[in-house]
């Protein structure tokens, strides 16, 4: 059973749900439905909330993406596809050994 991260201070939902994820394919916009359990949905909504208010690089949003990638590898790429160089860099950072991530985040002032 997955555990919610200690740093998470948002609402933990009692049920999971389905989210719609937009993606481009051959110049056309599509939506894909992704089913999330209650923990993933709680963290996903926190991340999206930060992104909506223009704070997608907030440390909690970045930690949330890292947590989802670590715990839900089968759906993480669907939720957070690599769209540009910045996301590609974050993806490389997220795939680095966990003990180095904190040091990398410090370099970028994201701690």
N, C-alpha and C positions, 0 to 999 in steps of 0.2 A: 504494500500500500504506500502510495506517495504521501509525503508530508509537505505541508505548506512551508515556505522558507521562513526563518525566524525574523527576518527584516520586514516581512510583509505586514502592513498595518491596515489593509483594506478589509472589506467585507468578504467573509468566506461563505459562499453560497451553499445552500443545503442540497441543491440539485445541479446537475450539469446542464448543458444545452448545446444548441447548434449555432454556429456563427457563419456569416457569409463573408467570403474573402474574394476581393476583386483581383483579377489578373488579366494581363494582356497576352494574346496569342495571335500572331500574324496580323497585328494591328487592330484586332477586335477585342473589346472588353467583355469579359465573362465573369460569372460569379460561381464560386465553388462553395458548397456547404461542408463544414468540418464539425464533427461531433466532439465535444470536450466534456471531460468529467468536471465535477464541481471545483476541484483545485485548479485545474488548467483554466477554466472559465473565469475564476476569480482573478488570477494573475493576468490573464489575457485582457480583461476589462481594465485593470489597473494600467497596463502598458498602453492600451488604446486611449485611455483617458489622458495620459500624459501627452500622447501624440496629438490629440485633438486640440489641446491648449498650447501646442507649440513647444512642449518640453520633452520631446521624444528621446533626447540625449541625457535626461535626468538619470542619475545613478540607479534609482529604483526601476525605471523603465528598462535600462540596460541589464540590470540584475534579473529582471523578470524574463527578458528574452533569453538570457543565459540559462535560467532555471528551466524554462520550457524546452530549450534545446537539449539540456542534460536529461530531462525526465520524460520527454515526449518526442524522441528523435523521429518516430514514424510520421508525425504530423507537423513538426517544427518548420520545415521548409515550405509547407503549404501556408502556414500562418505568417511566416516572415520570409518571403522569397527575396532573393538577392536581386535588387532593382538597379543598383548603381554602384559606383566605386566605393562610396562611403559604406554601404551595406556589405559590400564584398570584404572591406577591411574589417568591419565588425565581425563578420562571419569567421575570418581568419583568426581574429583575437579570441572569439568564442571557442574555436577548435584547439586553441593552445592549451597546454596542461593547466589545470586549475590553479596550481601554486604560482603560476606566472601571471595570471589575469589581473590580480590586484595591482601588481607592479606596473602592468601596461596601462591600466585605468589611471594610476597615479600620474603617469607621463602625460596623459591627456586631460588631467585635472578633473576626472570623473568620479573620484572617490567620495 
